[in-house]
Amino acid sequence: MALTLSEIQSLTDDVWMPGASNNWVMGNIMMFKLLAKATPAPSGEYIRQVLEYARSRGGAMGPTTIFETAKKIIFNAARFPWAYFWSGCTYDIEDEVKVSGGESGVDLIMGKLDNAQRSIKDYMGDSIWSTYAAGVTAYGAETIPFYGIGDLMNVASDTTPAFGNINRADLGTFSRLGSDVSIWQAYKETGARTMNFSTLQELARSTRVGSDNSKEVIDLIVTTSTLKDVFENSLQSQQRFQDSSLAKAGFDTVNFRSNVPVVVDDKVAASQVYGFNTNKLHLRPHQDFNFTPPKWKEPTNQYVKTTQIIWTGAFTTGERRAHGQMTVVS
């Protein structure tokens, strides 16, 4: 058998660079925003979001008006199912004996745990941008992923079950920019658009909700790096502002108007632009399964230790019409 080391290799050490370079993780603004304000929920079959969707009976009257006193239904509720995610870490005796970190600055076991924490959020990010059906296809029929942004924005047909367990037509209609559309339906524009200020104005107009004197509009625009750069280049230098809180978290942004950041999420498909009202978009983790701390388990007949991080929760909104998508933006 030939010697595998040269003379120089046998007499010298390798030079270690500190830490481990991350070669897989992608930026995910949606998980950052949703997790930052996530509110834990107790046990239950579903996460329930009460909806007020109609006016009480009334109108103009005169001296002989007879009031209509029949009861009118104005409340209902969307019910969002739990989604389940995990990521794991396993090591054996060889890992403990042969790898100590040393000058490499990499503690194998802690590095694996850090990787598991990033991994579960990335898996959640994949699912939040997808549809429930696509998630089941990707991970297996026994899995329960999110009813994600793909389901939220679906205006072609109701899934089974429908988003929030409410069909789009069930809550009636309202007038959006002069046209009647379903209340329980996101805005979606499939016509060709060019990425510029006026296109984002159209997206903002089409997702306004609330009374005339207190309209709420999108506060986060998410797109691809190419389209974000195009929008930034369309602005004069004195019009370019950043969102300071997102910049501190490492996200490069440019603001639409004065306070709506346009930011990249690498999970957004080409030519797409999304507008979200994050005040009406929520992540509800289960109070007992909100990134569970590691509990090491080992078999009695083998030196192997393993643990899993578990997250369970629901992706919800109380006003589906407050969010929108443009699918063909160049």
C-alpha positions in Angstrom: 0.0 0.0 0.0 1.4 3.4 -1.0 2.0 6.1 1.6 -0.8 8.7 1.4 1.1 11.7 2.9 4.0 13.5 1.4 7.1 14.3 3.6 5.9 17.9 4.0 2.4 16.8 4.9 3.6 14.4 7.5 5.7 17.1 9.3 3.3 20.1 9.1 -0.1 21.0 10.4 -3.0 22.4 8.3 -3.9 26.0 8.8 -7.5 26.3 10.2 -9.7 29.2 9.5 -11.9 30.0 12.5 -15.6 29.0 12.3 -17.5 27.2 9.6 -18.7 29.0 6.4 -22.4 28.7 5.8 -23.0 27.3 2.3 -26.8 26.7 2.3 -28.9 29.1 4.3 -31.0 31.7 2.3 -32.3 35.0 3.5 -35.9 34.9 4.6 -37.6 38.2 5.5 -41.0 36.6 6.1 -39.8 34.3 8.9 -37.9 37.1 10.5 -41.0 39.4 10.5 -43.5 36.8 11.5 -41.3 35.3 14.3 -40.5 38.7 15.7 -44.1 39.3 16.7 -45.3 35.7 17.1 -47.9 35.3 19.9 -48.0 31.8 21.5 -51.4 30.0 21.6 -52.8 27.3 23.9 -54.0 23.9 22.8 -57.0 23.6 20.6 -58.2 21.9 17.4 -57.6 25.0 15.3 -56.4 28.6 15.7 -59.6 30.6 15.5 -59.7 34.1 14.0 -63.0 35.9 14.5 -64.1 37.9 11.5 -66.6 40.8 11.4 -67.7 41.0 7.8 -71.0 42.9 7.5 -72.9 46.1 8.5 -75.8 46.0 10.9 -79.3 46.8 9.4 -79.9 50.5 9.0 -80.0 53.4 6.5 -81.9 56.5 5.9 -85.3 56.8 7.7 -88.4 59.0 7.9 -91.3 59.6 10.3 -93.2 56.5 9.1 -90.2 54.2 8.7 -90.8 50.7 10.0 -87.6 49.3 11.3 -86.4 45.9 10.0 -85.8 43.9 13.1 -84.7 40.5 11.7 -81.5 39.3 13.2 -78.5 39.7 10.9 -75.3 37.7 11.0 -72.2 39.9 11.1 -69.6 37.6 12.7 -67.9 34.4 11.6 -64.5 32.8 12.2 -61.6 31.5 10.1 -60.1 28.4 11.5 -56.4 27.7 10.7 -54.9 24.2 11.3 -51.6 23.5 13.1 -48.5 22.9 11.0 -45.6 20.8 12.3 -41.9 21.1 11.8 -38.7 19.5 13.1 -35.0 19.5 12.8 -32.6 17.1 14.4 -29.0 16.6 15.7 -27.2 13.3 16.2 -23.7 12.4 17.2 -21.8 9.2 18.4 -18.6 8.3 20.3 -16.4 9.0 17.3 -17.5 12.6 17.2 -16.7 13.0 20.9 -13.3 11.2 20.6 -12.0 12.6 17.4 -13.4 16.2 17.2 -12.8 18.7 19.9 -13.0 22.0 18.0 -9.4 23.0 18.8 -7.9 25.7 16.7 -10.5 25.3 14.1 -12.9 27.1 16.3 -15.7 24.7 15.5 -17.4 22.8 18.3 -19.0 19.9 16.4 -21.9 19.3 18.7 -22.8 23.0 19.3 -22.3 23.6 15.6 -24.8 20.8 14.8 -27.3 22.4 17.2 -26.9 25.8 15.7 -27.3 24.3 12.3 -30.5 22.5 13.4 -31.9 25.8 14.7 -31.3 27.6 11.4 -32.5 24.5 9.4 -35.9 24.4 11.0 -36.5 28.0 10.3 -35.5 27.5 6.7 -37.8 24.5 6.3 -40.6 26.7 7.8 -39.6 29.5 5.3 -39.9 27.0 2.4 -43.4 26.0 3.6 -44.6 29.6 4.3 -44.0 30.6 0.7 -45.5 27.5 -0.7 -49.0 25.9 -0.7 -50.1 23.1 1.6 -50.4 20.7 -1.3 -46.9 21.4 -2.5 -45.5 21.0 1.0 -47.2 17.5 1.3 -45.7 16.6 -2.0 -42.3 17.7 -1.0 -42.2 16.2 2.5 -44.6 13.2 2.3 -48.2 12.4 2.8 -47.9 12.0 6.5 -46.6 15.6 7.0 -48.7 18.7 7.9 -47.0 21.9 6.5 -48.4 25.4 6.5 -51.3 26.6 4.5 -48.9 29.2 3.2 -48.6 32.4 1.2 -49.4 30.4 -2.0 -52.8 29.4 -0.4 -53.4 32.9 0.9 -52.9 34.4 -2.6 -54.9 31.7 -4.4 -57.8 33.4 -6.3 -58.3 30.7 -8.9 -60.1 28.2 -6.7 -60.7 27.2 -3.1 -58.4 24.5 -1.8 -59.6 21.6 0.3 -60.1 22.6 3.0 -60.3 26.3 2.0 -57.9 28.8 3.4 -59.0 29.4 7.0 -61.8 26.8 6.3 -63.8 29.6 4.6 -64.5 29.6 0.9 -63.9 32.8 -0.9 -67.6 33.5 -1.7 -68.9 32.7 1.8 -68.4 36.2 3.2 -69.9 38.1 0.3 -68.3 40.9 -1.7 -67.0 44.5 -1.4 -66.0 47.1 -3.9 -62.3 47.3 -4.7 -61.4 50.2 -7.0 -64.9 50.1 -8.5 -65.3 46.3 -9.0 -67.0 43.9 -6.7 -64.7 41.1 -5.4 -64.9 38.6 -2.6 -64.2 39.9 0.9 -62.2 36.7 1.7 -59.8 37.0 -1.2 -56.4 38.5 -1.7 -55.6 41.0 -4.5 -53.9 39.3 -7.4 -52.7 41.0 -10.7 -51.6 38.7 -13.5 -51.2 41.3 -16.1 -47.8 42.5 -17.2 -46.3 45.3 -15.2 -42.9 47.2 -15.1 -41.2 47.5 -11.7 -41.4 51.2 -10.8 -43.0 53.6 -8.3 -46.4 53.6 -10.1 -46.6 49.8 -10.1 -46.1 49.7 -6.3 -48.7 52.5 -6.0 -51.2 50.2 -7.8 -50.3 47.4 -5.4 -50.8 49.7 -2.4 -54.2 51.0 -3.7 -55.5 47.6 -4.3 -54.8 46.3 -0.8 -56.2 49.2 1.2 -58.7 48.2 3.9 -60.6 50.0 6.6 -62.9 53.0 6.7 -62.2 56.0 4.5 -60.6 58.1 7.1 -58.4 55.3 8.5 -57.3 53.2 5.6 -54.6 50.6 6.3 -52.1 49.8 3.6 -49.3 47.4 3.0 -46.2 48.0 5.2 -43.9 45.4 3.6 -43.2 44.7 -0.1 -41.2 41.5 -0.9 -39.7 40.6 -4.2 -36.6 39.3 -6.0 -33.2 40.8 -5.8 -33.4 41.8 -9.5 -36.7 43.6 -9.1 -35.7 45.3 -5.9 -32.6 46.6 -7.7 -34.7 47.8 -10.6 -37.0 49.8 -8.2 -34.0 51.2 -6.4 -32.4 52.4 -9.7 -35.7 54.1 -10.7 -35.5 56.4 -7.7 -33.5 59.6 -7.5 -30.6 59.4 -4.9 -32.4 61.8 -2.6 -35.5 59.5 -2.6 -33.7 56.4 -1.4 -34.4 55.6 2.2 -33.7 52.4 4.2 -35.7 50.7 7.0 -33.3 51.1 9.9 -34.7 48.2 12.0 -34.4 45.7 9.0 -30.9 47.1 8.2 -29.8 46.3 11.7 -31.0 42.7 11.2 -28.9 42.4 8.0 -31.7 43.0 5.4 -30.9 45.4 2.6 -33.9 47.5 1.8 -35.1 50.6 -0.1 -38.3 52.3 1.0 -41.4 52.8 -1.1 -42.8 56.2 -0.1 -41.3 57.0 3.3 -42.1 53.9 5.4 -42.7 50.8 3.3 -39.6 48.7 2.9 -39.0 46.9 -0.4 -36.9 43.8 0.6 -35.6 40.7 -1.0 -36.7 37.2 0.0 -34.8 34.5 -1.9 -37.8 32.2 -1.9 -39.8 34.5 -4.1 -40.2 33.3 -7.6 -39.0 35.4 -10.6 -41.2 38.3 -11.8 -43.3 38.4 -8.6 -44.0 41.2 -6.1 -45.9 40.7 -2.9 -47.5 43.3 -0.6 -48.3 42.5 3.0 -50.0 44.3 5.8 -48.1 42.7 8.6 -50.5 44.1 11.2 -53.0 41.6 9.8 -50.6 38.6 9.3 -49.6 36.4 12.1 -47.7 33.3 13.2 -49.2 31.5 16.2 -46.8 29.0 17.7 -48.1 26.5 20.2 -47.1 27.5 23.7 -45.5 24.1 24.4 -43.9 23.5 21.0 -42.2 26.8 20.2 -38.7 25.7 19.2 -38.4 23.1 22.0 -35.1 23.0 23.8 -32.9 20.0 23.1 -33.4 16.9 25.2 -30.8 14.3 24.4 -31.9 10.7 24.0 -29.8 7.6 23.6 -30.5 3.9 23.2 -29.4 1.5 25.8 -27.4 -0.7 23.4 -25.4 1.9 21.4 -23.4 5.0 22.1 -25.5 7.4 20.0 -27.1 10.6 21.2 -29.9 12.4 19.3 -32.3 15.3 19.8 -35.0 17.1 17.8 -36.2 20.7 17.8 -40.0 20.9 17.4 -42.1 23.8 16.3 -45.9 23.7 15.9 -48.1 26.6 15.0 -50.4 28.2 12.4 -50.0 30.9 9.7 -53.1 33.2 10.0 -54.7 36.4 8.8 -57.8 38.2 9.9 -58.2 40.1 6.6 -57.2 38.2 3.5 -57.9 41.2 1.2 -55.2 43.2 2.9 -52.5 41.4 1.1 -51.7 41.2 -2.6 -49.5 39.8 -5.4 -48.3 40.8 -8.8 -47.1 37.8 -10.8 -45.7 39.2 -14.1 -43.4 42.1 -13.2 -40.4 42.9 -15.4 
